[in-house]
Amino acid sequence: MSTQLRVDTERRADGGVVLHAVGEIDASNAGVFAEALSAAAVSSDAVTVDLSAVQYLDSAAINVLVSHGGPLHIVANPMLIPVLRISGVAELATVRAAPRAEYT
């Protein structure tokens, strides 16, 4: 059974792309997340991954972020920050906690 995940992209005025993810990212839907991230990266060198509305991510999601290969800026729900640090994602990408209003 697939876990609920919604991904949308938004082009900013400066040409950058924001990939918004909502829900949970796990092995059941990591492929959808990977495809959306790849598509966002094709259209811009400046990709921000907005994980402020993601409540859970597993190793499949971490693998997608680590395997991306290009520069990423990640804005995450604060409860995900320890996972992003321990997994090493924070060493490969710019990671910051989302302001409270974004994830509540």
Backbone atoms as SQL, in Angstrom:
CREATE TABLE atoms (id INTEGER PRIMARY KEY, chain TEXT, resi INTEGER, resn TEXT, atom TEXT, x REAL, y REAL, z REAL);
INSERT INTO atoms VALUES
  (1, 'A', 1, 'MET', 'N', 0.844, -1.177, 0.000),
  (2, 'A', 1, 'MET', 'CA', 0.000, 0.000, 0.000),
  (3, 'A', 1, 'MET', 'C', 0.891, 1.242, 0.000),
  (4, 'A', 2, 'SER', 'N', 0.549, 2.182, -0.836),
  (5, 'A', 2, 'SER', 'CA', 1.330, 3.408, -0.955),
  (6, 'A', 2, 'SER', 'C', 0.944, 4.415, 0.131),
  (7, 'A', 3, 'THR', 'N', 1.956, 5.058, 0.673),
  (8, 'A', 3, 'THR', 'CA', 1.750, 6.102, 1.667),
  (9, 'A', 3, 'THR', 'C', 1.387, 7.394, 0.949),
  (10, 'A', 4, 'GLN', 'N', 0.581, 8.224, 1.589),
  (11, 'A', 4, 'GLN', 'CA', 0.146, 9.488, 0.989),
  (12, 'A', 4, 'GLN', 'C', 1.318, 10.456, 0.818),
  (13, 'A', 5, 'LEU', 'N', 1.521, 10.907, -0.398),
  (14, 'A', 5, 'LEU', 'CA', 2.521, 11.925, -0.708),
  (15, 'A', 5, 'LEU', 'C', 1.991, 12.760, -1.858),
  (16, 'A', 6, 'ARG', 'N', 2.092, 14.067, -1.699),
  (17, 'A', 6, 'ARG', 'CA', 1.766, 14.985, -2.789),
  (18, 'A', 6, 'ARG', 'C', 3.010, 15.816, -3.067),
  (19, 'A', 7, 'VAL', 'N', 3.386, 15.940, -4.317),
  (20, 'A', 7, 'VAL', 'CA', 4.520, 16.786, -4.689),
  (21, 'A', 7, 'VAL', 'C', 4.066, 17.769, -5.764),
  (22, 'A', 8, 'ASP', 'N', 4.465, 19.013, -5.586),
  (23, 'A', 8, 'ASP', 'CA', 4.160, 20.081, -6.534),
  (24, 'A', 8, 'ASP', 'C', 5.424, 20.901, -6.728),
  (25, 'A', 9, 'THR', 'N', 5.561, 21.495, -7.890),
  (26, 'A', 9, 'THR', 'CA', 6.694, 22.381, -8.123),
  (27, 'A', 9, 'THR', 'C', 6.200, 23.794, -8.362),
  (28, 'A', 10, 'GLU', 'N', 7.062, 24.713, -8.010),
  (29, 'A', 10, 'GLU', 'CA', 6.760, 26.141, -8.162),
  (30, 'A', 10, 'GLU', 'C', 8.013, 26.831, -8.692),
  (31, 'A', 11, 'ARG', 'N', 7.856, 27.626, -9.720),
  (32, 'A', 11, 'ARG', 'CA', 8.984, 28.409, -10.234),
  (33, 'A', 11, 'ARG', 'C', 8.961, 29.767, -9.570),
  (34, 'A', 12, 'ARG', 'N', 10.101, 30.127, -8.967),
  (35, 'A', 12, 'ARG', 'CA', 10.220, 31.437, -8.318),
  (36, 'A', 12, 'ARG', 'C', 10.580, 32.497, -9.355),
  (37, 'A', 13, 'ALA', 'N', 10.405, 33.745, -8.969),
  (38, 'A', 13, 'ALA', 'CA', 10.709, 34.871, -9.859),
  (39, 'A', 13, 'ALA', 'C', 12.181, 34.895, -10.263),
  (40, 'A', 14, 'ASP', 'N', 13.066, 34.387, -9.385),
  (41, 'A', 14, 'ASP', 'CA', 14.500, 34.387, -9.689),
  (42, 'A', 14, 'ASP', 'C', 14.924, 33.208, -10.570),
  (43, 'A', 15, 'GLY', 'N', 13.968, 32.391, -11.011),
  (44, 'A', 15, 'GLY', 'CA', 14.274, 31.254, -11.870),
  (45, 'A', 15, 'GLY', 'C', 14.473, 29.951, -11.126),
  (46, 'A', 16, 'GLY', 'N', 14.599, 30.023, -9.818),
  (47, 'A', 16, 'GLY', 'CA', 14.746, 28.812, -9.016),
  (48, 'A', 16, 'GLY', 'C', 13.445, 28.028, -8.959),
  (49, 'A', 17, 'VAL', 'N', 13.560, 26.777, -8.584),
  (50, 'A', 17, 'VAL', 'CA', 12.399, 25.903, -8.482),
  (51, 'A', 17, 'VAL', 'C', 12.281, 25.394, -7.055),
  (52, 'A', 18, 'VAL', 'N', 11.050, 25.382, -6.544),
  (53, 'A', 18, 'VAL', 'CA', 10.767, 24.819, -5.227),
  (54, 'A', 18, 'VAL', 'C', 9.929, 23.565, -5.435),
  (55, 'A', 19, 'LEU', 'N', 10.406, 22.459, -4.886),
  (56, 'A', 19, 'LEU', 'CA', 9.653, 21.211, -4.891),
  (57, 'A', 19, 'LEU', 'C', 8.997, 21.077, -3.525),
  (58, 'A', 20, 'HIS', 'N', 7.678, 21.181, -3.484),
  (59, 'A', 20, 'HIS', 'CA', 6.923, 21.071, -2.234),
  (60, 'A', 20, 'HIS', 'C', 6.458, 19.626, -2.071),
  (61, 'A', 21, 'ALA', 'N', 6.786, 19.018, -0.945),
  (62, 'A', 21, 'ALA', 'CA', 6.311, 17.669, -0.634),
  (63, 'A', 21, 'ALA', 'C', 5.400, 17.751, 0.585),
  (64, 'A', 22, 'VAL', 'N', 4.302, 17.013, 0.532),
  (65, 'A', 22, 'VAL', 'CA', 3.335, 17.001, 1.624),
  (66, 'A', 22, 'VAL', 'C', 2.984, 15.552, 1.932),
  (67, 'A', 23, 'GLY', 'N', 3.120, 15.168, 3.192),
  (68, 'A', 23, 'GLY', 'CA', 2.758, 13.817, 3.610),
  (69, 'A', 23, 'GLY', 'C', 3.939, 13.078, 4.186),
  (70, 'A', 24, 'GLU', 'N', 4.125, 11.837, 3.739),
  (71, 'A', 24, 'GLU', 'CA', 5.229, 10.996, 4.186),
  (72, 'A', 24, 'GLU', 'C', 5.968, 10.478, 2.961),
  (73, 'A', 25, 'ILE', 'N', 7.297, 10.335, 3.101),
  (74, 'A', 25, 'ILE', 'CA', 8.092, 9.796, 1.998),
  (75, 'A', 25, 'ILE', 'C', 8.747, 8.519, 2.494),
  (76, 'A', 26, 'ASP', 'N', 8.396, 7.404, 1.847),
  (77, 'A', 26, 'ASP', 'CA', 8.969, 6.117, 2.230),
  (78, 'A', 26, 'ASP', 'C', 9.173, 5.276, 0.972),
  (79, 'A', 27, 'ALA', 'N', 9.512, 4.014, 1.152),
  (80, 'A', 27, 'ALA', 'CA', 9.818, 3.147, 0.014),
  (81, 'A', 27, 'ALA', 'C', 8.648, 3.015, -0.955),
  (82, 'A', 28, 'SER', 'N', 7.428, 3.173, -0.462),
  (83, 'A', 28, 'SER', 'CA', 6.265, 3.008, -1.337),
  (84, 'A', 28, 'SER', 'C', 6.076, 4.156, -2.320),
  (85, 'A', 29, 'ASN', 'N', 6.650, 5.316, -2.025),
  (86, 'A', 29, 'ASN', 'CA', 6.447, 6.462, -2.920),
  (87, 'A', 29, 'ASN', 'C', 7.735, 7.235, -3.214),
  (88, 'A', 30, 'ALA', 'N', 8.873, 6.685, -2.831),
  (89, 'A', 30, 'ALA', 'CA', 10.151, 7.369, -3.074),
  (90, 'A', 30, 'ALA', 'C', 10.401, 7.573, -4.566),
  (91, 'A', 31, 'GLY', 'N', 9.892, 6.677, -5.399),
  (92, 'A', 31, 'GLY', 'CA', 10.045, 6.835, -6.842),
  (93, 'A', 31, 'GLY', 'C', 9.352, 8.084, -7.359),
  (94, 'A', 32, 'VAL', 'N', 8.182, 8.366, -6.837),
  (95, 'A', 32, 'VAL', 'CA', 7.449, 9.586, -7.208),
  (96, 'A', 32, 'VAL', 'C', 8.252, 10.813, -6.789),
  (97, 'A', 33, 'PHE', 'N', 8.793, 10.768, -5.579),
  (98, 'A', 33, 'PHE', 'CA', 9.609, 11.868, -5.067),
  (99, 'A', 33, 'PHE', 'C', 10.859, 12.045, -5.930),
  (100, 'A', 34, 'ALA', 'N', 11.516, 10.942, -6.277),
  (101, 'A', 34, 'ALA', 'CA', 12.731, 11.001, -7.100),
  (102, 'A', 34, 'ALA', 'C', 12.440, 11.592, -8.478),
  (103, 'A', 35, 'GLU', 'N', 11.339, 11.175, -9.090),
  (104, 'A', 35, 'GLU', 'CA', 10.971, 11.707, -10.406),
  (105, 'A', 35, 'GLU', 'C', 10.695, 13.204, -10.343),
  (106, 'A', 36, 'ALA', 'N', 10.003, 13.632, -9.301),
  (107, 'A', 36, 'ALA', 'CA', 9.698, 15.058, -9.151),
  (108, 'A', 36, 'ALA', 'C', 10.973, 15.866, -8.930),
  (109, 'A', 37, 'LEU', 'N', 11.897, 15.335, -8.138),
  (110, 'A', 37, 'LEU', 'CA', 13.160, 16.029, -7.890),
  (111, 'A', 37, 'LEU', 'C', 13.987, 16.108, -9.170),
  (112, 'A', 38, 'SER', 'N', 14.043, 15.029, -9.916),
  (113, 'A', 38, 'SER', 'CA', 14.782, 15.037, -11.187),
  (114, 'A', 38, 'SER', 'C', 14.194, 16.044, -12.166),
  (115, 'A', 39, 'ALA', 'N', 12.874, 16.087, -12.253),
  (116, 'A', 39, 'ALA', 'CA', 12.217, 17.042, -13.156),
  (117, 'A', 39, 'ALA', 'C', 12.491, 18.479, -12.727),
  (118, 'A', 40, 'ALA', 'N', 12.479, 18.726, -11.435),
  (119, 'A', 40, 'ALA', 'CA', 12.772, 20.076, -10.935),
  (120, 'A', 40, 'ALA', 'C', 14.204, 20.469, -11.264),
  (121, 'A', 41, 'ALA', 'N', 15.128, 19.527, -11.131),
  (122, 'A', 41, 'ALA', 'CA', 16.542, 19.815, -11.385),
  (123, 'A', 41, 'ALA', 'C', 16.817, 20.074, -12.863),
  (124, 'A', 42, 'VAL', 'N', 16.045, 19.468, -13.743),
  (125, 'A', 42, 'VAL', 'CA', 16.214, 19.694, -15.180),
  (126, 'A', 42, 'VAL', 'C', 15.855, 21.127, -15.541),
  (127, 'A', 43, 'SER', 'N', 14.860, 21.670, -14.855),
  (128, 'A', 43, 'SER', 'CA', 14.388, 23.005, -15.212),
  (129, 'A', 43, 'SER', 'C', 15.105, 24.137, -14.482),
  (130, 'A', 44, 'SER', 'N', 15.974, 23.804, -13.515),
  (131, 'A', 44, 'SER', 'CA', 16.683, 24.856, -12.782),
  (132, 'A', 44, 'SER', 'C', 17.892, 24.289, -12.055),
  (133, 'A', 45, 'ASP', 'N', 18.945, 25.104, -11.959),
  (134, 'A', 45, 'ASP', 'CA', 20.107, 24.722, -11.156),
  (135, 'A', 45, 'ASP', 'C', 19.869, 24.993, -9.681),
  (136, 'A', 46, 'ALA', 'N', 18.943, 25.885, -9.376),
  (137, 'A', 46, 'ALA', 'CA', 18.658, 26.263, -7.987),
  (138, 'A', 46, 'ALA', 'C', 17.374, 25.570, -7.541),
  (139, 'A', 47, 'VAL', 'N', 17.528, 24.422, -6.869),
  (140, 'A', 47, 'VAL', 'CA', 16.372, 23.644, -6.427),
  (141, 'A', 47, 'VAL', 'C', 16.276, 23.695, -4.909),
  (142, 'A', 48, 'THR', 'N', 15.100, 24.081, -4.441),
  (143, 'A', 48, 'THR', 'CA', 14.788, 24.039, -3.018),
  (144, 'A', 48, 'THR', 'C', 13.770, 22.932, -2.811),
  (145, 'A', 49, 'VAL', 'N', 14.055, 22.046, -1.866),
  (146, 'A', 49, 'VAL', 'CA', 13.122, 20.978, -1.521),
  (147, 'A', 49, 'VAL', 'C', 12.434, 21.387, -0.226),
  (148, 'A', 50, 'ASP', 'N', 11.143, 21.608, -0.316),
  (149, 'A', 50, 'ASP', 'CA', 10.353, 22.035, 0.838),
  (150, 'A', 50, 'ASP', 'C', 9.744, 20.804, 1.502),
  (151, 'A', 51, 'LEU', 'N', 10.333, 20.411, 2.627),
  (152, 'A', 51, 'LEU', 'CA', 9.845, 19.273, 3.407),
  (153, 'A', 51, 'LEU', 'C', 9.133, 19.745, 4.669),
  (154, 'A', 52, 'SER', 'N', 8.685, 20.989, 4.671),
  (155, 'A', 52, 'SER', 'CA', 8.058, 21.537, 5.879),
  (156, 'A', 52, 'SER', 'C', 6.752, 20.832, 6.223),
  (157, 'A', 53, 'ALA', 'N', 6.080, 20.238, 5.229),
  (158, 'A', 53, 'ALA', 'CA', 4.821, 19.533, 5.482),
  (159, 'A', 53, 'ALA', 'C', 4.989, 18.015, 5.417),
  (160, 'A', 54, 'VAL', 'N', 6.225, 17.550, 5.551),
  (161, 'A', 54, 'VAL', 'CA', 6.495, 16.107, 5.593),
  (162, 'A', 54, 'VAL', 'C', 6.661, 15.703, 7.051),
  (163, 'A', 55, 'GLN', 'N', 5.879, 14.724, 7.468),
  (164, 'A', 55, 'GLN', 'CA', 5.933, 14.276, 8.856),
  (165, 'A', 55, 'GLN', 'C', 6.895, 13.114, 9.060),
  (166, 'A', 56, 'TYR', 'N', 7.240, 12.408, 7.986),
  (167, 'A', 56, 'TYR', 'CA', 8.075, 11.213, 8.111),
  (168, 'A', 56, 'TYR', 'C', 8.818, 10.994, 6.810),
  (169, 'A', 57, 'LEU', 'N', 10.074, 10.581, 6.920),
  (170, 'A', 57, 'LEU', 'CA', 10.803, 10.095, 5.762),
  (171, 'A', 57, 'LEU', 'C', 11.692, 8.957, 6.212),
  (172, 'A', 58, 'ASP', 'N', 11.879, 7.983, 5.319),
  (173, 'A', 58, 'ASP', 'CA', 12.700, 6.836, 5.679),
  (174, 'A', 58, 'ASP', 'C', 13.960, 6.813, 4.825),
  (175, 'A', 59, 'SER', 'N', 14.683, 5.701, 4.879),
  (176, 'A', 59, 'SER', 'CA', 15.959, 5.609, 4.175),
  (177, 'A', 59, 'SER', 'C', 15.796, 5.728, 2.662),
  (178, 'A', 60, 'ALA', 'N', 14.651, 5.352, 2.130),
  (179, 'A', 60, 'ALA', 'CA', 14.428, 5.510, 0.688),
  (180, 'A', 60, 'ALA', 'C', 14.420, 6.988, 0.306),
  (181, 'A', 61, 'ALA', 'N', 13.806, 7.812, 1.130),
  (182, 'A', 61, 'ALA', 'CA', 13.790, 9.260, 0.883),
  (183, 'A', 61, 'ALA', 'C', 15.192, 9.845, 1.026),
  (184, 'A', 62, 'ILE', 'N', 15.913, 9.397, 2.048),
  (185, 'A', 62, 'ILE', 'CA', 17.299, 9.850, 2.243),
  (186, 'A', 62, 'ILE', 'C', 18.126, 9.487, 1.015),
  (187, 'A', 63, 'ASN', 'N', 17.946, 8.280, 0.502),
  (188, 'A', 63, 'ASN', 'CA', 18.682, 7.839, -0.677),
  (189, 'A', 63, 'ASN', 'C', 18.404, 8.737, -1.879),
  (190, 'A', 64, 'VAL', 'N', 17.161, 9.143, -2.055),
  (191, 'A', 64, 'VAL', 'CA', 16.815, 10.047, -3.160),
  (192, 'A', 64, 'VAL', 'C', 17.576, 11.361, -3.012),
  (193, 'A', 65, 'LEU', 'N', 17.596, 11.917, -1.809),
  (194, 'A', 65, 'LEU', 'CA', 18.280, 13.197, -1.580),
  (195, 'A', 65, 'LEU', 'C', 19.786, 13.065, -1.775),
  (196, 'A', 66, 'VAL', 'N', 20.374, 11.994, -1.252),
  (197, 'A', 66, 'VAL', 'CA', 21.824, 11.787, -1.363),
  (198, 'A', 66, 'VAL', 'C', 22.219, 11.510, -2.811),
  (199, 'A', 67, 'SER', 'N', 21.411, 10.767, -3.522),
  (200, 'A', 67, 'SER', 'CA', 21.726, 10.382, -4.903),
  (201, 'A', 67, 'SER', 'C', 21.506, 11.494, -5.918),
  (202, 'A', 68, 'HIS', 'N', 20.860, 12.548, -5.503),
  (203, 'A', 68, 'HIS', 'CA', 20.512, 13.627, -6.435),
  (204, 'A', 68, 'HIS', 'C', 21.722, 14.145, -7.198),
  (205, 'A', 69, 'GLY', 'N', 22.807, 14.399, -6.522),
  (206, 'A', 69, 'GLY', 'CA', 24.029, 14.797, -7.193),
  (207, 'A', 69, 'GLY', 'C', 24.199, 16.275, -7.458),
  (208, 'A', 70, 'GLY', 'N', 23.148, 17.037, -7.440),
  (209, 'A', 70, 'GLY', 'CA', 23.257, 18.474, -7.657),
  (210, 'A', 70, 'GLY', 'C', 23.055, 19.231, -6.365),
  (211, 'A', 71, 'PRO', 'N', 23.287, 20.538, -6.415),
  (212, 'A', 71, 'PRO', 'CA', 23.089, 21.334, -5.199),
  (213, 'A', 71, 'PRO', 'C', 21.612, 21.388, -4.811),
  (214, 'A', 72, 'LEU', 'N', 21.358, 21.251, -3.527),
  (215, 'A', 72, 'LEU', 'CA', 19.998, 21.323, -2.997),
  (216, 'A', 72, 'LEU', 'C', 19.953, 22.241, -1.799),
  (217, 'A', 73, 'HIS', 'N', 18.835, 22.905, -1.670),
  (218, 'A', 73, 'HIS', 'CA', 18.521, 23.663, -0.461),
  (219, 'A', 73, 'HIS', 'C', 17.280, 22.981, 0.095),
  (220, 'A', 74, 'ILE', 'N', 17.337, 22.571, 1.352),
  (221, 'A', 74, 'ILE', 'CA', 16.223, 21.848, 1.959),
  (222, 'A', 74, 'ILE', 'C', 15.669, 22.654, 3.120),
  (223, 'A', 75, 'VAL', 'N', 14.367, 22.865, 3.100),
  (224, 'A', 75, 'VAL', 'CA', 13.648, 23.492, 4.206),
  (225, 'A', 75, 'VAL', 'C', 12.779, 22.386, 4.784),
  (226, 'A', 76, 'ALA', 'N', 13.042, 22.016, 6.035),
  (227, 'A', 76, 'ALA', 'CA', 12.393, 20.827, 6.582),
  (228, 'A', 76, 'ALA', 'C', 11.612, 21.097, 7.854),
  (229, 'A', 77, 'ASN', 'N', 10.611, 20.273, 8.058),
  (230, 'A', 77, 'ASN', 'CA', 9.917, 20.219, 9.329),
  (231, 'A', 77, 'ASN', 'C', 10.996, 19.996, 10.393),
  (232, 'A', 78, 'PRO', 'N', 11.010, 20.768, 11.480),
  (233, 'A', 78, 'PRO', 'CA', 12.070, 20.640, 12.485),
  (234, 'A', 78, 'PRO', 'C', 12.272, 19.227, 13.025),
  (235, 'A', 79, 'MET', 'N', 11.220, 18.414, 13.053),
  (236, 'A', 79, 'MET', 'CA', 11.403, 17.060, 13.573),
  (237, 'A', 79, 'MET', 'C', 12.210, 16.180, 12.614),
  (238, 'A', 80, 'LEU', 'N', 12.407, 16.613, 11.371),
  (239, 'A', 80, 'LEU', 'CA', 13.217, 15.864, 10.415),
  (240, 'A', 80, 'LEU', 'C', 14.689, 16.254, 10.447),
  (241, 'A', 81, 'ILE', 'N', 15.010, 17.374, 11.045),
  (242, 'A', 81, 'ILE', 'CA', 16.390, 17.878, 11.039),
  (243, 'A', 81, 'ILE', 'C', 17.382, 16.854, 11.601),
  (244, 'A', 82, 'PRO', 'N', 17.108, 16.198, 12.743),
  (245, 'A', 82, 'PRO', 'CA', 18.069, 15.201, 13.238),
  (246, 'A', 82, 'PRO', 'C', 18.327, 14.073, 12.233),
  (247, 'A', 83, 'VAL', 'N', 17.308, 13.613, 11.541),
  (248, 'A', 83, 'VAL', 'CA', 17.470, 12.549, 10.549),
  (249, 'A', 83, 'VAL', 'C', 18.341, 13.034, 9.394),
  (250, 'A', 84, 'LEU', 'N', 18.120, 14.263, 8.958),
  (251, 'A', 84, 'LEU', 'CA', 18.908, 14.811, 7.854),
  (252, 'A', 84, 'LEU', 'C', 20.365, 15.015, 8.260),
  (253, 'A', 85, 'ARG', 'N', 20.604, 15.322, 9.513),
  (254, 'A', 85, 'ARG', 'CA', 21.986, 15.479, 10.001),
  (255, 'A', 85, 'ARG', 'C', 22.674, 14.127, 10.161),
  (256, 'A', 86, 'ILE', 'N', 22.026, 13.197, 10.854),
  (257, 'A', 86, 'ILE', 'CA', 22.622, 11.886, 11.126),
  (258, 'A', 86, 'ILE', 'C', 22.900, 11.126, 9.831),
  (259, 'A', 87, 'SER', 'N', 22.028, 11.266, 8.864),
  (260, 'A', 87, 'SER', 'CA', 22.176, 10.551, 7.593),
  (261, 'A', 87, 'SER', 'C', 23.252, 11.150, 6.691),
  (262, 'A', 88, 'GLY', 'N', 23.714, 12.348, 7.010),
  (263, 'A', 88, 'GLY', 'CA', 24.723, 13.007, 6.191),
  (264, 'A', 88, 'GLY', 'C', 24.155, 13.932, 5.126),
  (265, 'A', 89, 'VAL', 'N', 22.841, 13.984, 4.986),
  (266, 'A', 89, 'VAL', 'CA', 22.234, 14.873, 3.986),
  (267, 'A', 89, 'VAL', 'C', 22.624, 16.324, 4.254),
  (268, 'A', 90, 'ALA', 'N', 22.693, 16.701, 5.523),
  (269, 'A', 90, 'ALA', 'CA', 23.027, 18.087, 5.877),
  (270, 'A', 90, 'ALA', 'C', 24.455, 18.459, 5.481),
  (271, 'A', 91, 'GLU', 'N', 25.294, 17.464, 5.222),
  (272, 'A', 91, 'GLU', 'CA', 26.650, 17.748, 4.743),
  (273, 'A', 91, 'GLU', 'C', 26.687, 17.920, 3.226),
  (274, 'A', 92, 'LEU', 'N', 25.667, 17.430, 2.551),
  (275, 'A', 92, 'LEU', 'CA', 25.613, 17.496, 1.089),
  (276, 'A', 92, 'LEU', 'C', 24.706, 18.596, 0.564),
  (277, 'A', 93, 'ALA', 'N', 23.844, 19.105, 1.425),
  (278, 'A', 93, 'ALA', 'CA', 22.867, 20.118, 1.025),
  (279, 'A', 93, 'ALA', 'C', 22.765, 21.168, 2.118),
  (280, 'A', 94, 'THR', 'N', 22.262, 22.320, 1.749),
  (281, 'A', 94, 'THR', 'CA', 21.942, 23.342, 2.739),
  (282, 'A', 94, 'THR', 'C', 20.621, 22.941, 3.372),
  (283, 'A', 95, 'VAL', 'N', 20.610, 22.779, 4.687),
  (284, 'A', 95, 'VAL', 'CA', 19.402, 22.341, 5.393),
  (285, 'A', 95, 'VAL', 'C', 19.067, 23.357, 6.468),
  (286, 'A', 96, 'ARG', 'N', 17.796, 23.754, 6.499),
  (287, 'A', 96, 'ARG', 'CA', 17.341, 24.631, 7.580),
  (288, 'A', 96, 'ARG', 'C', 15.940, 24.220, 7.999),
  (289, 'A', 97, 'ALA', 'N', 15.627, 24.523, 9.234),
  (290, 'A', 97, 'ALA', 'CA', 14.297, 24.222, 9.758),
  (291, 'A', 97, 'ALA', 'C', 13.296, 25.238, 9.232),
  (292, 'A', 98, 'ALA', 'N', 12.121, 24.761, 8.907),
  (293, 'A', 98, 'ALA', 'CA', 11.044, 25.648, 8.462),
  (294, 'A', 98, 'ALA', 'C', 10.544, 26.463, 9.639),
  (295, 'A', 99, 'PRO', 'N', 10.165, 27.708, 9.401),
  (296, 'A', 99, 'PRO', 'CA', 9.534, 28.488, 10.466),
  (297, 'A', 99, 'PRO', 'C', 8.261, 27.786, 10.931),
  (298, 'A', 100, 'ARG', 'N', 7.922, 27.952, 12.175),
  (299, 'A', 100, 'ARG', 'CA', 6.789, 27.248, 12.779),
  (300, 'A', 100, 'ARG', 'C', 5.500, 27.359, 11.959),
  (301, 'A', 101, 'ALA', 'N', 5.205, 28.495, 11.415),
  (302, 'A', 101, 'ALA', 'CA', 3.958, 28.693, 10.664),
  (303, 'A', 101, 'ALA', 'C', 3.871, 27.787, 9.438),
  (304, 'A', 102, 'GLU', 'N', 5.005, 27.339, 8.910),
  (305, 'A', 102, 'GLU', 'CA', 5.005, 26.524, 7.700),
  (306, 'A', 102, 'GLU', 'C', 4.660, 25.068, 7.962),
  (307, 'A', 103, 'TYR', 'N', 4.879, 24.567, 9.163),
  (308, 'A', 103, 'TYR', 'CA', 4.658, 23.140, 9.388),
  (309, 'A', 103, 'TYR', 'C', 3.557, 22.846, 10.386),
  (310, 'A', 104, 'THR', 'N', 2.886, 23.856, 10.917),
  (311, 'A', 104, 'THR', 'CA', 1.807, 23.597, 11.870),
  (312, 'A', 104, 'THR', 'C', 0.464, 23.607, 11.197);
